[in-house]
Amino acid sequence: MAEKLTMPTLGLTMTEGTIDQWYKQEGDTVAKGEAIVTISSEKLTHDVESPIDGVLLKIIASEGMDIPCQEEIGYVGAAGEEINDESAPAAVEELEVVAVETSQAEQPQEKPIRQVGERIFATPLARKMANDKNYDLADIIGTGGNNRITKRDVERFIPLNTVATNVTKVEVGEGLDGMRKVIAQRMHQSLDQSAQLTLHRKANISALLEFRKDLKVKTNGQLNRRAMSINTLLIKAVSLALADHPEMNAWYDLQTLTQHDAVSIGVAVSVDDGLVVPVIKDVQGKSLTQIGEVFGTTTSQAVDGTLPGALYSGSTFTITNLGSAGIEYFTPILNSPEVGILGVGATQTKLAFNDDREIVEVQELPLSLTFDHAVIDGAPAAEFLASIVNYLESPYSLIV
């Protein structure tokens, strides 16, 4: 059976990519793992490899085309194999140039006449744009083949209830370029499509720090350094808390609430002029040592641009750490469609009384949990944050 080649998701801000160059032509032989095409986003360039041995059966997206993430760009399979190529016109349609008079584009459109049950054809990018703008596709006239609604149709569409004013409409991200513009759009979209609320509290990690020292001594320093990093311990604590509160391990896209069994943690990583979120998959089945090794490798590859495209997507919960910048508390923005994200601040030192009324030094870690209040109420969100704190304050519970 033919295998699809899709536009990968290479970072938090990437919604579509550009086909830079096809290394192979239709009919050329390809080997599993061989680079077939190179694509690029605003920040990263990436080679898409063949998933199987075979031939390049079909090129759907030509060089220079912009394709939404996870959409088909080609097919690989056995020589002479038939493929279902229904998606090809949707991608190619974006290149069509439609002549529309300027005066017509500036006026609200009449609602098209449609039959009951009539199928509405639209390109994937046009559907996404219409959804982002809260447009009903049934109100938009399609100018593409088979009356397909294209990106250009959505851009030119003006709802009938639009009232002309002297105020010039400003698009989100206007005046910004590249990744900064996409980040502005994604952050605005996240805030616009969810009811975000942030809870703050501190975890006493004095016992956690002693726990790290104790394990180093008992293992004669042979324990992997990454296994005992604060980030590794946080990832483990969050995964255990998500198992206790599965309602936080979910996606909500304004239409469907999906609760996940597997825990995949995204870790926000700063790169030049932007942000990416590499993903550690199936954390619930990994030990501290395994988490530490995967975390170190994954984040390093994300920074130098060598991380496989599949590891930039699929997270069910995200952690973002600004402790190295000296930040105590902040308000992280949801990585949509996730319903929760944990912000981590810089460790704080204070003096406090212990149970024997003696003054001792205490190390505290500030935590900021942002959640979608449309899906999660304040009380269960607070219980989830308390569960994270409990695991951090009872460090031996992390060895499971």
C-alpha positions in Angstrom: 0.0 0.0 0.0 1.3 3.5 -0.9 2.7 5.6 2.0 1.9 9.3 2.2 4.5 11.9 2.6 3.2 14.8 4.7 4.3 18.3 5.6 5.9 17.9 9.1 5.3 20.1 12.0 8.7 21.5 13.0 7.9 23.8 15.9 5.2 25.4 18.1 4.7 28.3 15.7 4.6 26.3 12.4 1.3 26.0 10.7 2.5 25.5 7.1 5.7 24.8 5.3 7.3 25.6 1.9 8.4 22.9 -0.5 12.0 23.9 -1.3 13.4 21.2 -3.5 12.4 17.7 -4.6 15.5 15.5 -4.7 13.6 12.8 -6.6 11.2 12.9 -9.6 8.1 10.8 -10.1 9.1 7.2 -10.9 12.5 7.4 -9.3 13.6 4.6 -6.9 13.9 5.5 -3.2 15.3 3.7 -0.2 13.8 3.7 3.3 15.3 6.6 5.2 16.5 8.4 2.1 15.8 12.1 1.8 13.2 12.8 -0.9 12.4 16.5 -0.4 13.5 19.4 1.7 11.0 21.8 3.2 11.3 24.9 5.3 9.4 27.0 7.8 10.1 30.5 8.9 13.0 29.2 11.1 13.9 25.6 10.2 14.8 23.6 7.2 14.1 19.8 7.2 14.5 16.8 4.9 11.5 14.5 4.6 12.6 10.9 4.3 11.0 7.9 2.6 9.2 5.7 5.1 9.7 2.6 2.9 11.7 1.1 0.0 10.0 1.8 -3.4 9.5 4.5 -5.9 8.2 8.1 -5.8 4.7 7.5 -7.2 3.3 11.0 -7.1 4.4 14.6 -6.3 1.3 16.5 -5.0 3.0 19.7 -3.9 5.4 21.4 -6.3 8.5 23.4 -5.4 7.6 26.8 -3.9 4.2 25.8 -2.7 3.0 26.5 0.9 1.3 23.5 2.4 -0.5 23.2 5.8 1.2 20.9 8.3 0.3 17.2 8.1 -1.2 17.6 4.6 -0.1 15.3 1.9 2.8 16.4 -0.4 3.5 13.1 -2.2 3.2 9.3 -2.2 5.8 6.5 -2.1 5.0 2.8 -2.9 5.6 -0.1 -5.2 6.2 0.6 -8.9 2.9 0.8 -10.8 0.8 1.0 -7.7 -2.4 2.9 -7.9 -3.0 5.7 -5.3 -6.0 7.7 -4.2 -5.0 11.2 -5.2 -8.2 13.1 -4.0 -6.2 15.6 -1.9 -4.0 16.8 -4.8 -6.4 19.4 -6.2 -6.8 20.9 -2.7 -3.1 21.6 -2.5 -2.6 22.8 -6.1 -5.7 25.0 -5.9 -3.8 27.4 -3.7 -1.7 28.4 -6.7 -4.6 29.4 -8.9 -4.8 33.1 -9.6 -8.4 34.4 -9.7 -9.1 37.8 -11.3 -11.5 39.8 -9.1 -12.2 43.5 -9.6 -11.0 45.7 -6.7 -14.4 47.2 -6.2 -16.0 43.8 -5.9 -13.4 42.6 -3.3 -14.2 45.6 -1.1 -17.9 44.9 -0.9 -19.7 42.3 1.3 -20.5 39.2 -0.7 -24.1 38.0 -1.3 -24.7 34.7 0.3 -24.3 31.9 -2.3 -27.3 29.8 -3.2 -26.8 26.2 -2.0 -28.9 23.1 -2.1 -29.8 21.3 1.1 -27.1 18.8 1.9 -24.8 20.2 -0.8 -21.1 19.3 -0.2 -18.9 22.4 0.3 -15.4 22.0 -1.2 -12.6 23.9 0.4 -8.8 23.6 0.6 -7.4 22.7 4.1 -5.8 26.1 4.4 -9.0 27.8 3.5 -10.9 25.8 6.1 -8.4 26.7 8.8 -8.4 30.4 7.9 -12.2 30.5 7.9 -12.3 28.8 11.3 -9.8 31.3 12.7 -11.9 34.2 11.5 -15.2 32.5 12.6 -16.5 32.5 9.0 -19.1 30.1 7.9 -17.9 28.3 4.8 -21.5 28.1 3.5 -21.4 32.0 3.2 -18.3 32.1 1.0 -18.3 31.8 -2.8 -15.7 29.4 -4.1 -13.8 30.4 -7.2 -11.6 27.3 -7.6 -12.3 24.1 -9.5 -15.7 22.5 -8.6 -16.5 25.8 -6.8 -13.8 24.9 -4.3 -13.2 27.7 -1.7 -9.5 28.7 -1.7 -7.3 30.8 0.5 -7.8 33.8 -1.8 -11.6 33.5 -1.4 -11.4 33.6 2.4 -9.0 36.5 2.3 -11.4 38.5 0.1 -14.6 37.5 1.9 -16.4 40.3 3.8 -19.4 39.2 5.8 -22.8 40.8 5.0 -23.1 42.1 8.6 -19.8 44.0 8.3 -20.3 47.7 8.9 -18.0 50.0 7.0 -16.1 52.4 9.3 -13.2 54.8 8.9 -11.1 52.6 11.2 -8.5 50.5 9.3 -8.5 46.9 10.4 -5.1 45.7 11.7 -4.2 42.0 11.3 -2.5 40.2 14.2 1.2 40.2 13.7 1.2 43.1 11.2 4.5 44.8 11.0 6.4 41.6 12.2 8.2 39.2 10.0 8.9 35.4 9.9 8.7 33.5 13.1 7.8 36.6 15.2 4.7 37.1 13.1 3.7 33.5 13.4 4.3 33.5 17.2 2.1 36.6 17.5 -0.7 34.9 15.6 -0.5 31.6 17.5 -0.3 33.3 20.9 -3.3 35.6 20.0 -5.2 32.6 18.7 -4.5 30.6 21.9 -5.8 33.5 24.1 -8.8 34.2 21.8 -10.0 30.5 21.7 -9.6 29.5 25.4 -10.6 30.8 28.8 -7.1 30.9 30.3 -6.6 31.2 34.1 -3.3 30.9 36.0 -2.7 29.5 39.5 0.5 30.1 41.4 2.2 28.3 44.3 5.6 27.2 45.6 7.0 23.7 46.2 9.5 23.2 49.0 12.2 21.3 47.2 14.7 21.2 50.1 14.1 17.4 50.5 14.3 17.0 46.7 17.8 18.6 46.6 18.9 16.4 49.5 17.4 13.4 47.6 19.7 14.2 44.6 22.8 14.4 46.8 21.9 11.2 48.6 21.5 9.2 45.4 24.8 10.5 44.0 26.6 9.3 47.2 24.8 5.9 47.2 25.6 5.3 43.5 29.2 6.5 43.8 28.6 9.2 41.3 27.7 6.7 38.6 24.1 7.9 38.2 23.5 9.8 34.9 23.7 13.6 35.7 20.7 14.2 33.5 18.6 11.8 35.4 18.8 14.0 38.5 18.4 17.4 36.8 15.5 19.6 38.0 13.9 19.4 34.6 14.0 15.6 34.6 12.5 15.5 38.1 9.8 18.0 37.1 8.8 16.0 34.0 8.5 12.9 36.1 6.4 14.7 38.8 4.1 16.1 36.1 3.6 12.8 34.4 2.7 11.1 37.8 0.3 14.0 38.5 -1.3 13.7 35.1 -1.9 10.0 35.8 -3.7 11.1 39.0 -5.7 13.8 37.2 -6.2 12.5 33.6 -8.6 15.3 32.8 -5.5 17.6 32.5 -3.9 15.3 29.9 -6.3 16.4 27.2 -6.8 18.4 24.0 -9.7 20.8 23.3 -10.1 22.4 19.9 -13.5 24.2 20.4 -15.3 21.2 19.0 -13.9 18.0 20.6 -12.5 17.2 24.0 -10.0 14.4 23.7 -8.5 12.8 26.8 -5.2 10.9 26.2 -4.0 7.8 27.9 -0.3 8.3 27.0 1.5 11.2 28.5 3.7 13.1 26.1 5.4 16.2 27.6 6.4 19.1 25.5 9.3 21.2 26.8 9.5 24.8 25.5 13.0 25.6 24.2 14.2 29.0 23.2 16.0 29.2 19.8 17.3 32.3 17.9 14.3 34.7 17.5 11.7 32.1 18.4 10.4 29.1 20.4 10.1 25.4 19.7 8.5 22.7 21.8 10.2 19.3 21.3 8.2 16.4 22.7 9.2 13.5 25.0 6.7 10.7 24.1 5.2 8.1 26.5 6.8 9.6 29.6 4.5 7.4 31.8 6.6 4.3 30.9 10.0 5.8 31.4 12.4 5.8 34.4 14.2 8.9 35.6 17.3 7.8 33.8 15.4 7.2 30.5 13.6 10.6 30.8 17.0 12.3 31.5 18.6 10.8 28.4 15.7 11.5 26.1 15.3 15.1 27.5 19.0 15.9 26.9 19.1 14.5 23.4 15.8 15.9 22.3 16.4 19.5 23.5 20.0 19.5 22.1 18.7 18.4 18.7 15.9 21.0 18.8 18.5 23.8 19.4 20.8 22.7 16.6 17.9 21.9 14.2 18.5 18.2 13.8 15.4 16.9 15.7 13.1 14.7 13.6 9.9 16.5 12.6 7.7 13.9 14.3 9.1 15.0 17.7 7.8 18.6 17.3 4.2 17.6 17.7 1.9 15.4 19.7 2.5 16.7 23.2 -0.4 16.4 25.7 1.0 18.8 28.3 3.8 21.4 28.2 6.4 22.6 30.6 8.2 26.0 30.2 11.0 26.9 32.5 12.2 30.5 32.9 14.2 29.8 36.1 17.6 30.4 34.4 16.4 34.0 33.6 15.7 34.7 37.3 12.0 34.9 36.8 9.9 33.9 39.8 6.3 33.8 38.6 4.8 34.3 35.1 1.7 33.5 33.1 2.4 30.9 30.5 0.1 30.7 27.4 -1.5 27.4 26.5 0.1 25.4 23.7 -3.2 24.8 21.9 -5.1 22.4 21.8 -3.6 21.4 25.2 -5.7 22.3 28.3 -2.7 22.9 30.6 0.8 24.3 30.8 3.2 24.5 33.7 5.5 27.5 34.1 8.6 27.0 36.3 10.5 29.9 38.0 13.8 30.4 39.6 14.5 28.6 42.9 14.0 30.9 45.9 15.9 30.6 49.3 14.3 31.7 52.6 14.6 31.1 56.3 11.8 29.3 58.1 11.0 27.4 61.3 11.1 23.6 61.2 8.9 21.3 63.3 11.3 21.7 66.2 11.0 25.6 66.0 14.6 25.8 64.7 15.5 28.3 62.0 16.4 26.4 58.8 17.1 27.3 55.2 14.4 26.3 52.8 14.6 26.1 49.0 11.3 26.8 47.2 10.4 26.4 43.5 7.7 28.8 42.1 5.2 27.1 39.8 2.6 28.7 37.6 -0.2 26.5 36.1 -2.3 27.9 33.3 -5.4 25.9 32.3 -8.4 26.3 30.1 -11.2 27.2 32.4 -13.8 26.2 29.7 -12.7 22.6 30.3 -11.3 22.5 33.8 -12.7 24.2 36.9 -10.5 26.0 39.4 -10.7 23.4 42.2 -9.6 20.3 40.1 -6.8 22.5 38.5 -5.7 23.4 42.0 -5.7 19.8 43.0 -3.6 18.9 40.0 -1.0 21.6 40.9 -1.0 20.4 44.5 -0.3 16.8 43.2 2.7 18.1 41.4 3.9 19.9 44.5 3.3 16.7 46.6 5.5 14.6 44.3 8.3 17.2 44.3 8.2 17.4 48.1 8.1 13.6 48.5 11.0 12.9 46.1 11.3 9.1 46.7 7.8 8.8 45.2 9.5 9.7 41.9 11.3 6.4 41.8 8.6 4.3 40.3 
